[in-house]
Amino acid sequence: MKHCYKCNTCKDELLFGKNKSKHDGLATECKDCKRAMDRDYAARHREKAKQRASKWYYDNLEYALEQRRIIGKKWRAENKDKNAAKATRYRASKLNATPTWLTKEQHKQIESVYWLAQLQSELTDTKYHVDHIVPLKGNNVCGLHVHNNLQVLMKQDNLKKGNKHNEV
């Protein structure tokens, strides 16, 4: 049993985190109190933490993107069913976002944007994506799957942009 100075109760030693600097090797507050303290600190210093995380991300951009790619690949391998469902939802949203009034010429223009991305990828050995300028499922606005809402972006730029609509 160990005394938690924060909640002033005696608890089992398993409920305390490790701290090598203490004589018994355990923290002075229980895990529940530590979690509450951390949550309170994060709430009080939210903007500072955001700035610190953003600075680290841009200082370590290549590493961050590589880690995101590795984590995503691992997740897709472990969650094939969820990944398939996500891909199906995306295809369905694309179908629902494609207006019925598009002409054959406009459908060909859409295909040509995908062809252009593929060609650029092959010629430059850099992966290119087709991105919806106004996302199909955005928070504030939803775009259509039409040729003038598509742009060809390098893979890392598209992944950085995410599902956001950057207004000019």
C-alpha positions, 0 to 999 in steps of 0.5 A, a space after each residue: 500500500 502507498 499513500 497518494 498525496 493528491 487524493 490523500 488515500 492509501 492505494 495498492 502500489 500497482 495503481 502508481 506510476 514509476 518514478 526512478 528518482 523516488 526512494 521506492 521507485 514509484 510516483 507520489 500520486 496515483 495514476 488517476 490523479 496524475 491523469 487528472 492533473 495532465 488533463 487539467 494542464 493540457 486544458 490550461 495550456 492548449 494553445 502552447 501545446 498546439 504550437 509546440 506540436 506544430 513546430 515539431 511537425 514542420 521541423 521533422 516533416 519528412 520523419 512525420 510523414 514517413 511515420 504516418 505512412 508506416 502507421 497507416 500501412 500497419 493499420 490497413 494490414 491489421 484492419 482490412 475489413 475497416 479499410 475496405 468499408 472506408 474505401 467503399 464509403 469513399 467510392 459511394 460518396 464520389 458516386 453521390 457527388 457526381 451530378 447526373 447532368 454531367 455530359 460524356 465530355 465532362 466525364 472524359 475531362 475527369 478521366 483525363 485529370 486522373 490520367 495526368 496524375 498517373 502520367 506525372 507519377 510515371 515521368 517524375 518517379 514522384 507519386 501524384 494524387 488527384 485531389 478535390 479542391 472542395 472536399 466531397 465530405 467537408 466540415 463546412 462545405 461539400 464539393 462535387 466530383 466534377 473536373 473543375 473541382 479536381 487538381 493534381 498534387 504531389 502525394 505529400 502535399 495532398 496528405 498535408 492538406 487532408 480533408 480541408 478546403 483552403 479558401 483563397 
